[in-house]
């Protein structure tokens, strides 16, 4: 199929069926659509658990969500949910669909919603007639790997546009209620309003995590220099156990406030936005810090840094590959408990933190 580029889209649906950080990385594309087409309405279709990434974004007209728990309610209930969603999407009368993953759901939407134009990428694993004939435009993947933000913006080349990726930053809007709720939780730990460094050591997959002992040593070094630490983490049992182990190893907990498992995603965003500095690993809080322009240091293991590094942010990236040989990211078993970041020395992280903060050992 082919399509002309003369029509200006009035209502656009972006689909992104991935994790929290991936959804946040769609915001430069949303910005670009508003830049090129003032007055356009941009809707998103995402997984329900990722909704907080776009919940308060003023450039998103409507957030449609898919609850992956629908299937647990039985076939009839799931069909009812899907039919209700389909009817709601159909009623919006989109004239452009931009599908950002390999999910077959996007092909079904392109065929069934009656959109004038539909864009997807020409994934090698989707080189078949059904996929090709589902979309009016298929954008070739870049010859050389690029950042995920740049990749998504390249979808607009199907509309005759040539966006400069560097012109479009991330966006994360924080609700006042989330700010108030976060501050209430933090004050209950004994925090007196002093500036703090936020450390988020966990990630969805443990192979992206640093050693507990290393994080504890880093926190001890920062506390010894007079810094207050706010420690955050997900309510996941494994992550809570990991952060509990870090806390147990600390020599001095008087300036450390743990909010692990106590914050919603929106409240975590509020916590990051109020921080003086961010320290973490390759996970969604890193992208949240980047969107909020909070300076920081983040640690990477066997991940594709060129695709997932903090976008346009004052954040230093330390790669374990600079100290050891790592397996290829595509070969990693995501269920492994191996922590490939262990080779990164504590001293190197401390030095990067002090340098990024404009401090030295003499004036901290």
Secondary structure, 3 states (H helix, E strand, C coil): CCCCCCCCCCEEEEEECCCHHHHHCCHHHHHHHHHHCCCCEEEEEEEHHHHHHCCCCCCCCEEEEECCCHHHHCHHHHHHHHHHHHHHHHHCCCCEEEECCCCHHHHHHHHHCCCCEEEEECCHHHCCHHHHHHCCEEECCCCCCCCHHHHHHHHHHHHCCCCCHHHCCCCCCCCHHHHHHHHHHHHCCCCCCCCEEEEECCCCCHHHCCCHHHHHHHHHHHHHCCCEEEEECCCCHHHHHHHHHHHHHCCCCCCEEECCCCCCHHHHHHHHHCCCEEEEECCHHHHHHHHCCCCEEEEECCCCHHHHCCCCCCEEEEEHHHCCCCCCHHHCCCCCCCCHHHHCCHHHHHHHHHHHCCCCCCCC
